[in-house]
Amino acid sequence: MSGKKSVDKVAKGLGSLIDDFTAAVKEIVNAGEETVVHLAVGSGRAITAVVNAAGEVTKVGVETVSNVAGSVASGVTKAIGLDKKNEENEENKEE
């Protein structure tokens, strides 16, 4: 059976996790860019937060993991496309 000590232990662990998560988000937020952060929470769900360039959280929601996977995949595809486009532009400048 759960008692006060168990609840306190979980609360302390969650507090520590939140502190570590906050530090990690601060590291990935770049000036001038909006960042989307996904935190998987089990049972096929994930918490999604949108962090603007000023570091303010502008949207928080709960999504299914399949939606998160789809948005991550489309973001990766977009990033790869931008990298390829930048490479082509640099090659054209050299010619």
C-alpha positions as CSV (number, residue, x, y, z in Angstrom):
1,M,0.0,0.0,0.0
2,S,1.2,3.5,-0.8
3,G,2.1,5.8,2.0
4,K,3.2,9.4,2.6
5,K,6.9,8.3,2.1
6,S,6.1,6.7,-1.3
7,V,4.2,9.8,-2.5
8,D,7.0,12.1,-1.3
9,K,9.6,9.9,-3.1
10,V,7.6,10.1,-6.4
11,A,7.1,13.9,-6.0
12,K,10.8,14.4,-5.5
13,G,11.7,12.2,-8.5
14,L,9.2,14.1,-10.7
15,G,10.6,17.4,-9.5
16,S,14.1,16.3,-10.4
17,L,12.9,15.1,-13.8
18,I,11.2,18.4,-14.5
19,D,14.4,20.3,-13.6
20,D,16.5,18.1,-16.0
21,F,13.9,18.4,-18.7
22,T,13.8,22.2,-18.3
23,A,17.6,22.4,-18.6
24,A,17.6,20.2,-21.8
25,V,14.9,22.4,-23.4
26,K,16.9,25.5,-22.6
27,E,19.9,24.0,-24.4
28,I,17.9,23.3,-27.6
29,V,16.0,26.6,-27.9
30,N,17.9,28.7,-30.4
31,A,17.5,32.5,-30.7
32,G,15.1,33.3,-33.5
33,E,13.6,29.9,-33.8
34,E,10.5,28.1,-32.5
35,T,11.1,24.7,-31.1
36,V,8.6,21.8,-30.5
37,V,9.4,19.5,-27.6
38,H,7.8,16.0,-27.3
39,L,7.9,14.1,-24.0
40,A,6.6,10.5,-24.2
41,V,4.6,9.6,-21.1
42,G,3.6,6.0,-21.9
43,S,0.3,4.4,-23.0
44,G,0.7,5.8,-26.5
45,R,0.6,9.4,-25.4
46,A,3.1,12.3,-25.5
47,I,3.1,15.8,-24.1
48,T,3.9,18.4,-26.8
49,A,5.1,21.9,-26.0
50,V,5.9,24.7,-28.4
51,V,8.6,27.0,-27.2
52,N,9.0,30.3,-29.0
53,A,12.3,32.1,-29.7
54,A,12.0,34.1,-26.4
55,G,11.9,30.8,-24.5
56,E,8.2,31.1,-23.6
57,V,5.9,28.1,-23.9
58,T,3.1,29.1,-26.3
59,K,1.2,25.8,-26.5
60,V,1.0,22.6,-24.5
61,G,-1.0,19.5,-25.4
62,V,-1.3,15.8,-25.2
63,E,-1.1,13.8,-28.4
64,T,-1.0,10.2,-29.5
65,V,2.5,8.8,-30.2
66,S,1.5,8.1,-33.8
67,N,0.8,11.9,-34.3
68,V,4.1,12.8,-32.7
69,A,6.0,10.3,-34.9
70,G,4.3,11.8,-38.0
71,S,5.2,15.3,-37.1
72,V,8.8,14.4,-36.2
73,A,9.2,12.6,-39.5
74,S,7.8,15.5,-41.5
75,G,10.2,17.9,-39.5
76,V,13.2,15.7,-40.4
77,T,12.1,15.6,-44.0
78,K,11.8,19.4,-44.1
79,A,15.2,19.8,-42.4
80,I,16.9,17.5,-44.9
81,G,15.2,19.3,-47.8
82,L,16.5,22.7,-46.5
83,D,20.0,21.3,-46.1
84,K,19.9,20.0,-49.7
85,K,18.6,23.3,-50.9
86,N,21.3,25.2,-49.1
87,E,24.0,23.0,-50.5
88,E,22.6,23.6,-54.1
89,N,22.6,27.3,-53.5
90,E,26.3,27.2,-52.3
91,E,27.3,25.2,-55.4
92,N,25.5,27.6,-57.7
93,K,27.4,30.6,-56.0
94,E,30.7,28.9,-56.6
95,E,30.0,28.5,-60.3
